[in-house]
Amino acid sequence: MRNYWLLKTEPGSYSIEDLKRQKIGVWDGVRNYQARNNLQAMNTGDQVIIYYSSVAEPSAVGLGIVEGEPSSDMAQFDKKSKYFDPKAKPDKPIWLSRGIKYLKTFKKPIKLG
């Protein structure tokens, strides 16, 4: 059974164009426990809607698909990273990342609500 997820980002940090260019991107930098749990619950093949939230008109801008298994977000171990977490240990990571494959960009952003 396929599940569907909403992945929030911003065009200035990681845009749908970035994902398209990379073909398969890494969804990382998540520092919210519920969002982390959702990354863990995703299955390979689940579809995702890419959503810009902090823009003039928040909207869905494209689609992706979950690739592979969750892995450790390596930034949690990098003291120079803004995503560093001193509580995280390589043998006991706290934060996850997921591979997301680009599917399509919507012709026009779709406002939610």
N, C-alpha and C positions, 0 to 999 in steps of 0.2 A: 504494500500500500504506500503510495507516494504522499508525502506531507508537503505543505507549502509554508514558507517562512517570509518574514519581512526583515530585511537587513538595512539598517539605518547607516547612512554615511553623509558626507558633505562634499560638494564638488571641489572644494579647495584642499581636502585631505585625501580622498580617494574617490574619483569620479567613475561614472559608467564608462567614460572614454578610456580611463586608465585600465579598467578591467578588460575592455575590448582590445586594447593594444597588447595586453599581456596574455590574452586568451584564457589562461587560468591564473587567477590571482590568489593571494593569501589574505584571508579575512582575519586580521589580528588587531591588537590594540584595544580589545574589549576589556573594560575594567568595571563591569557591573555583574554581580553574581547571577542574577536571573538571565541576563543575556549569555553569560558563560554557560549556564545550564542548558540553554537553548542550543548553543553551538554543539554541546555534547550530545543532545538528543537528536540532532540532524542525522539523516541517513544518506549515504551515497545515492544520488538520483533524485533527491528531493529538490523541488524548485524553489527559488527565492525571488522575491521582488526587491529590487534595489530602490531605496527610498531616500530622498533628500529631505531632511527635517528642518534645518536651520537656514532656510532661504526665504525670500520674499513670499513665495507661494509653495509651501511644502507639497511634494508630489512624488509619485512613483515614476521612475525614469527608464526602467528596463528590467530584464529577466536574466537570471543565472541558474546554474544547477550545482548542487553540492558534489564535490569530487573527493574521493578518498576518506580516510579516517581522521578524526581530530588529532592534533598534535600540540605539543607545548608551544606557547607563544614565547619565542626566544628572547624577546625584549624584556621580559620580566626578570631575566638574569643579568642584563646589561646595565651597569651602574650609570652609564652615560645616557641612557634612554629615558625619555619622559614616561615610559611605561614600566620602568624598573619597579620591582616590588621586593623589598628586603625580606619579607616573610617567605617568599618562594624559593625553593631549593630544587636543583636539577633532579634529585631523586623523589621530590614531592612538589611538582609544579602546581600552581594555583590557576593559571590562566591558559586558555586554549586558543588555537587558531584553526581555521578550516580552509580548504581549497574550494574556490568558487570558479566555475567555468562560465564564461560569457555566453549568453544565448542571443539576446537582442536588445536594441535600444528602441524605446517607443518613439513613434513619429512626433508625438506631442506628449509632454508630461501629463500624467493623470493625477488630478488633485484628489486627495482623500478627504472625505467629509462633506 
